[in-house]
Amino acid sequence: MAETLRRVLNLGTSARSGEEDTAEAGPPLLLLGGPGSGKTALLFAAALEAAGEGRGPVLFLTRRPLQSLPRGTGAALDPLRLQKIRFQYPPSTHELLQLLCSAHEARGPAPSLLLLDGLEEYLVEDQGPQDAAYLAALLLDTAAHFSHQTGPGQGCGLVVALQTQEEGVSGDALQVSLLRRYFPAQCWLQAETPAPGQHRLRACLDPGGLGPQAEWCVAFRPNGEMTITPWPTQAGNLSLDKGSSSGGQP
């Protein structure tokens, strides 16, 4: 599951011929989906995976504290992994910008992964597309700074989650179109309801020309454990041009 999860979030590892495996950060990824489509759960799972790789800590930015932690997995209960995840809760766009601008002053090891959940909550305060572009560029610059600190062969991954609205909302389409200039790789999430009491997500990853598109099934068992498997090919393709519907695992 670990290797599959890294691929879904574009945090793949690569091995150099004749050398030991070297973890490398993939390109910045924009995680898209409607309300309750599983963005936060997937981000936290990525944080746990990165925290268990023996690399630097994980910086998890979100406006509100998480209500609950994933259940049913040893990783979720491992205190050593949880200690490596640095949660910070900038309450406004101004505080988020200040935090990112002061990242170079932070002491301690540089993060190997930068996660931002709920980008839309910060963009709603902006006055126009220039502010959104500035925030996106600053996120990329901060991740690049962390990558420089971690040294060659490692780098700092960047995954940003954005909640999309219902289909046909022009403002939402313009916002996503703008962000695609900064995040060429996107992963769309769509909630599926195979049966009562079951939670399943369909994830479509477009790596932005760096590889083939891929689709995955993200399922949540009754105990909260998450499993990821390839999506059946006969199910068709998930459109990358539209937002996902609401519902499913928060």
C-alpha positions as a Markdown table, in Angstrom:
| # | Residue | x | y | z |
|---|---|---|---|---|
| 1 | Met | 0.0 | 0.0 | 0.0 |
| 2 | Ala | 2.8 | 2.4 | 0.8 |
| 3 | Glu | 4.2 | 2.5 | -2.8 |
| 4 | Thr | 0.7 | 2.9 | -4.2 |
| 5 | Leu | -0.1 | 5.8 | -1.9 |
| 6 | Arg | 3.0 | 7.6 | -2.9 |
| 7 | Arg | 2.1 | 7.2 | -6.5 |
| 8 | Val | -1.4 | 8.5 | -6.0 |
| 9 | Leu | -0.1 | 11.6 | -4.4 |
| 10 | Asn | 2.9 | 11.9 | -6.8 |
| 11 | Leu | 5.4 | 11.2 | -4.0 |
| 12 | Gly | 7.0 | 8.3 | -5.8 |
| 13 | Thr | 10.4 | 7.0 | -5.1 |
| 14 | Ser | 13.0 | 6.1 | -7.7 |
| 15 | Ala | 16.1 | 3.9 | -7.6 |
| 16 | Arg | 19.3 | 4.8 | -9.3 |
| 17 | Ser | 21.0 | 1.9 | -11.0 |
| 18 | Gly | 23.6 | 0.2 | -8.8 |
| 19 | Glu | 22.8 | 2.4 | -5.8 |
| 20 | Glu | 20.5 | 2.3 | -2.9 |
| 21 | Asp | 16.9 | 3.5 | -3.3 |
| 22 | Thr | 16.7 | 7.3 | -3.0 |
| 23 | Ala | 13.5 | 9.1 | -2.1 |
| 24 | Glu | 12.7 | 12.0 | -4.3 |
| 25 | Ala | 9.9 | 14.5 | -4.2 |
| 26 | Gly | 7.6 | 14.6 | -7.2 |
| 27 | Pro | 6.3 | 17.8 | -8.8 |
| 28 | Pro | 3.8 | 20.0 | -6.8 |
| 29 | Leu | 0.4 | 18.4 | -6.7 |
| 30 | Leu | -3.0 | 20.0 | -6.6 |
| 31 | Leu | -5.6 | 17.7 | -4.9 |
| 32 | Leu | -9.1 | 18.6 | -6.0 |
| 33 | Gly | -12.5 | 17.4 | -4.9 |
| 34 | Gly | -15.9 | 18.4 | -3.6 |
| 35 | Pro | -16.9 | 18.7 | 0.1 |
| 36 | Gly | -16.4 | 15.4 | 1.9 |
| 37 | Ser | -14.5 | 13.8 | -1.0 |
| 38 | Gly | -11.6 | 12.6 | 1.2 |
| 39 | Lys | -9.0 | 15.3 | 0.6 |
| 40 | Thr | -8.1 | 15.7 | 4.3 |
| 41 | Ala | -7.9 | 11.9 | 4.9 |
| 42 | Leu | -5.6 | 11.4 | 1.9 |
| 43 | Leu | -3.4 | 14.3 | 3.0 |
| 44 | Phe | -3.0 | 12.9 | 6.5 |
| 45 | Ala | -2.3 | 9.4 | 5.1 |
| 46 | Ala | 0.5 | 11.0 | 3.0 |
| 47 | Ala | 1.8 | 12.8 | 6.1 |
| 48 | Leu | 2.0 | 9.5 | 8.0 |
| 49 | Glu | 3.8 | 7.8 | 5.0 |
| 50 | Ala | 6.3 | 10.5 | 4.7 |
| 51 | Ala | 6.9 | 10.6 | 8.5 |
| 52 | Gly | 7.8 | 6.9 | 8.4 |
| 53 | Glu | 10.4 | 7.1 | 5.7 |
| 54 | Gly | 13.2 | 8.2 | 7.9 |
| 55 | Arg | 13.5 | 11.6 | 6.3 |
| 56 | Gly | 12.7 | 15.1 | 7.6 |
| 57 | Pro | 9.5 | 16.1 | 9.4 |
| 58 | Val | 6.2 | 17.0 | 7.7 |
| 59 | Leu | 4.7 | 20.4 | 7.8 |
| 60 | Phe | 0.8 | 20.3 | 7.7 |
| 61 | Leu | -0.9 | 23.6 | 7.3 |
| 62 | Thr | -4.7 | 23.9 | 7.8 |
| 63 | Arg | -7.0 | 26.6 | 9.1 |
| 64 | Arg | -8.7 | 24.3 | 11.6 |
| 65 | Pro | -7.4 | 21.4 | 13.7 |
| 66 | Leu | -8.3 | 17.9 | 12.5 |
| 67 | Gln | -11.4 | 16.6 | 14.3 |
| 68 | Ser | -10.1 | 13.0 | 14.4 |
| 69 | Leu | -7.2 | 10.8 | 13.3 |
| 70 | Pro | -7.4 | 7.9 | 10.9 |
| 71 | Arg | -8.2 | 4.6 | 12.7 |
| 72 | Gly | -7.3 | 1.0 | 12.2 |
| 73 | Thr | -3.7 | 1.4 | 11.1 |
| 74 | Gly | -0.5 | 1.0 | 13.0 |
| 75 | Ala | 0.9 | 4.1 | 11.3 |
| 76 | Ala | -1.9 | 6.2 | 12.7 |
| 77 | Leu | -1.1 | 5.1 | 16.2 |
| 78 | Asp | 2.7 | 5.3 | 16.0 |
| 79 | Pro | 3.7 | 8.2 | 18.3 |
| 80 | Leu | 7.0 | 8.6 | 16.5 |
| 81 | Arg | 5.3 | 9.3 | 13.2 |
| 82 | Leu | 2.8 | 11.7 | 14.8 |
| 83 | Gln | 5.6 | 13.6 | 16.5 |
| 84 | Lys | 7.2 | 14.2 | 13.1 |
| 85 | Ile | 4.1 | 15.9 | 11.8 |
| 86 | Arg | 4.1 | 19.6 | 12.6 |
| 87 | Phe | 0.6 | 21.0 | 12.5 |
| 88 | Gln | 0.2 | 24.8 | 12.2 |
| 89 | Tyr | -3.1 | 26.6 | 11.9 |
| 90 | Pro | -2.8 | 30.0 | 10.3 |
| 91 | Pro | -6.3 | 31.6 | 10.8 |
| 92 | Ser | -6.2 | 34.0 | 7.8 |
| 93 | Thr | -4.5 | 34.6 | 4.5 |
| 94 | His | -2.3 | 37.3 | 6.1 |
| 95 | Glu | -1.1 | 34.8 | 8.8 |
| 96 | Leu | -0.5 | 32.1 | 6.2 |
| 97 | Leu | 1.6 | 34.5 | 4.0 |
| 98 | Gln | 3.6 | 35.6 | 7.1 |
| 99 | Leu | 4.3 | 31.9 | 8.0 |
| 100 | Leu | 5.5 | 31.1 | 4.5 |
| 101 | Cys | 7.6 | 34.3 | 4.2 |
| 102 | Ser | 9.3 | 33.4 | 7.5 |
| 103 | Ala | 10.0 | 29.8 | 6.6 |
| 104 | His | 13.7 | 30.5 | 6.0 |
| 105 | Glu | 14.0 | 31.6 | 9.6 |
| 106 | Ala | 12.7 | 28.4 | 11.1 |
| 107 | Arg | 15.1 | 26.3 | 13.1 |
| 108 | Gly | 15.5 | 22.6 | 13.0 |
| 109 | Pro | 15.5 | 20.1 | 10.1 |
| 110 | Ala | 13.7 | 21.2 | 6.9 |
| 111 | Pro | 10.4 | 19.4 | 6.1 |
| 112 | Ser | 10.5 | 16.7 | 3.5 |
| 113 | Leu | 6.8 | 17.3 | 2.7 |
| 114 | Leu | 4.7 | 20.5 | 2.8 |
| 115 | Leu | 0.9 | 20.0 | 2.9 |
| 116 | Leu | -1.8 | 22.6 | 2.8 |
| 117 | Asp | -5.4 | 21.6 | 3.4 |
| 118 | Gly | -8.3 | 23.9 | 2.5 |
| 119 | Leu | -6.7 | 26.4 | 0.1 |
| 120 | Glu | -10.1 | 27.7 | -0.8 |
| 121 | Glu | -10.6 | 29.0 | 2.7 |
| 122 | Tyr | -7.6 | 31.3 | 2.2 |
| 123 | Leu | -8.4 | 32.3 | -1.4 |
| 124 | Val | -11.9 | 33.5 | -0.4 |
| 125 | Glu | -10.3 | 36.4 | 1.4 |
| 126 | Asp | -8.4 | 37.5 | -1.7 |
| 127 | Gln | -9.4 | 40.4 | -3.9 |
| 128 | Gly | -8.5 | 39.0 | -7.2 |
| 129 | Pro | -6.5 | 36.4 | -9.2 |
| 130 | Gln | -3.2 | 38.2 | -8.5 |
| 131 | Asp | -3.5 | 37.4 | -4.8 |
| 132 | Ala | -4.2 | 33.7 | -5.6 |
| 133 | Ala | -1.2 | 33.6 | -8.0 |
| 134 | Tyr | 1.0 | 35.2 | -5.3 |
| 135 | Leu | 0.0 | 32.6 | -2.7 |
| 136 | Ala | 0.5 | 29.7 | -5.1 |
| 137 | Ala | 4.0 | 31.1 | -6.1 |
| 138 | Leu | 4.9 | 31.6 | -2.5 |
| 139 | Leu | 4.0 | 27.9 | -1.7 |
| 140 | Leu | 6.2 | 26.8 | -4.5 |
| 141 | Asp | 9.0 | 29.0 | -3.4 |
| 142 | Thr | 8.8 | 27.7 | 0.2 |
| 143 | Ala | 8.9 | 24.1 | -1.0 |
| 144 | Ala | 11.9 | 24.9 | -3.1 |
| 145 | His | 13.6 | 26.5 | -0.1 |
| 146 | Phe | 13.0 | 23.4 | 2.0 |
| 147 | Ser | 14.3 | 21.3 | -0.9 |
| 148 | His | 17.5 | 23.3 | -0.9 |
| 149 | Gln | 17.9 | 22.7 | 2.8 |
| 150 | Thr | 17.3 | 18.9 | 2.6 |
| 151 | Gly | 20.1 | 18.5 | 0.1 |
| 152 | Pro | 20.4 | 16.6 | -3.3 |
| 153 | Gly | 18.5 | 13.4 | -3.9 |
| 154 | Gln | 15.7 | 14.2 | -1.4 |
| 155 | Gly | 13.8 | 17.5 | -1.7 |
| 156 | Cys | 10.5 | 18.7 | -0.2 |
| 157 | Gly | 7.2 | 17.5 | -1.8 |
| 158 | Leu | 4.2 | 19.9 | -2.0 |
| 159 | Val | 0.6 | 18.8 | -2.0 |
| 160 | Val | -2.2 | 21.4 | -1.8 |
| 161 | Ala | -5.9 | 20.5 | -1.4 |
| 162 | Leu | -8.6 | 22.7 | -2.9 |
| 163 | Gln | -12.3 | 22.2 | -2.5 |
| 164 | Thr | -14.2 | 22.4 | -5.8 |
| 165 | Gln | -17.8 | 23.5 | -6.1 |
| 166 | Glu | -20.7 | 22.0 | -8.1 |
| 167 | Glu | -20.4 | 21.8 | -11.8 |
| 168 | Gly | -21.2 | 24.9 | -13.8 |
| 169 | Val | -19.7 | 27.4 | -11.3 |
| 170 | Ser | -17.7 | 29.7 | -13.6 |
| 171 | Gly | -15.6 | 31.2 | -10.8 |
| 172 | Asp | -14.5 | 27.8 | -9.6 |
| 173 | Ala | -13.4 | 26.9 | -13.1 |
| 174 | Leu | -11.4 | 30.1 | -13.4 |
| 175 | Gln | -9.7 | 29.5 | -10.1 |
| 176 | Val | -8.7 | 26.0 | -11.0 |
| 177 | Ser | -7.4 | 27.2 | -14.4 |
| 178 | Leu | -5.2 | 29.7 | -12.7 |
| 179 | Leu | -3.8 | 27.3 | -10.2 |
| 180 | Arg | -3.0 | 24.8 | -12.9 |
| 181 | Arg | -0.3 | 27.2 | -14.1 |
| 182 | Tyr | 1.5 | 26.6 | -10.8 |
| 183 | Phe | 0.5 | 23.0 | -10.2 |
| 184 | Pro | 0.7 | 21.1 | -13.5 |
| 185 | Ala | 0.0 | 17.8 | -11.7 |
| 186 | Gln | -3.5 | 17.3 | -10.4 |
| 187 | Cys | -5.4 | 14.5 | -8.6 |
| 188 | Trp | -9.2 | 14.7 | -8.8 |
| 189 | Leu | -11.3 | 12.9 | -6.1 |
| 190 | Gln | -14.9 | 11.7 | -6.5 |
| 191 | Ala | -16.9 | 10.0 | -3.8 |
| 192 | Glu | -18.5 | 6.7 | -4.7 |
| 193 | Thr | -21.3 | 4.9 | -2.8 |
| 194 | Pro | -21.0 | 1.2 | -3.7 |
| 195 | Ala | -23.2 | 0.1 | -0.8 |
| 196 | Pro | -24.8 | 1.5 | 2.4 |
| 197 | Gly | -22.1 | 2.0 | 5.1 |
| 198 | Gln | -19.2 | 1.8 | 2.7 |
| 199 | His | -17.0 | 4.7 | 1.7 |
| 200 | Arg | -15.0 | 4.6 | -1.5 |
| 201 | Leu | -13.3 | 7.3 | -3.6 |
| 202 | Arg | -12.2 | 7.4 | -7.2 |
| 203 | Ala | -8.9 | 9.2 | -7.6 |
| 204 | Cys | -7.7 | 10.2 | -11.1 |
| 205 | Leu | -4.1 | 11.4 | -11.2 |
| 206 | Asp | -2.8 | 13.5 | -14.1 |
| 207 | Pro | 1.0 | 14.0 | -13.5 |
| 208 | Gly | 1.1 | 17.0 | -15.9 |
| 209 | Gly | 2.9 | 15.3 | -18.8 |
| 210 | Leu | 5.5 | 13.6 | -16.6 |
| 211 | Gly | 3.8 | 10.2 | -17.0 |
| 212 | Pro | 0.6 | 8.5 | -18.0 |
| 213 | Gln | -2.7 | 9.3 | -16.2 |
| 214 | Ala | -3.8 | 6.7 | -13.6 |
| 215 | Glu | -7.0 | 6.0 | -11.7 |
| 216 | Trp | -7.2 | 4.5 | -8.2 |
| 217 | Cys | -9.9 | 3.2 | -5.9 |
| 218 | Val | -9.5 | 4.5 | -2.3 |
| 219 | Ala | -11.7 | 2.5 | 0.1 |
| 220 | Phe | -12.3 | 3.0 | 3.8 |
| 221 | Arg | -13.0 | -0.2 | 5.8 |
| 222 | Pro | -15.5 | -0.1 | 8.8 |
| 223 | Asn | -12.6 | 0.3 | 11.2 |
| 224 | Gly | -11.3 | 3.3 | 9.3 |
| 225 | Glu | -8.4 | 1.7 | 7.6 |
| 226 | Met | -7.7 | 2.9 | 4.1 |
| 227 | Thr | -6.8 | 0.7 | 1.1 |
| 228 | Ile | -5.7 | 1.8 | -2.4 |
| 229 | Thr | -6.1 | -0.3 | -5.5 |
| 230 | Pro | -6.1 | 0.4 | -9.2 |
| 231 | Trp | -9.5 | 1.4 | -10.5 |
| 232 | Pro | -11.2 | -1.2 | -12.8 |
| 233 | Thr | -10.5 | -0.2 | -16.4 |
| 234 | Gln | -14.0 | -1.0 | -17.5 |
| 235 | Ala | -15.4 | 1.7 | -15.2 |
| 236 | Gly | -14.4 | 4.4 | -17.7 |
| 237 | Asn | -12.4 | 7.6 | -17.2 |
| 238 | Leu | -12.9 | 10.4 | -14.7 |
| 239 | Ser | -13.0 | 13.8 | -16.3 |
| 240 | Leu | -10.2 | 16.1 | -15.2 |
| 241 | Asp | -12.1 | 19.2 | -16.3 |
| 242 | Lys | -14.9 | 19.1 | -13.7 |
| 243 | Gly | -15.1 | 19.3 | -10.0 |
| 244 | Ser | -16.2 | 16.2 | -8.0 |
| 245 | Ser | -19.6 | 15.8 | -6.4 |
| 246 | Ser | -20.0 | 16.0 | -2.6 |
| 247 | Gly | -20.4 | 13.1 | -0.2 |
| 248 | Gly | -18.2 | 10.3 | 1.2 |
| 249 | Gln | -15.4 | 10.2 | 3.7 |
| 250 | Pro | -14.5 | 13.5 | 5.3 |
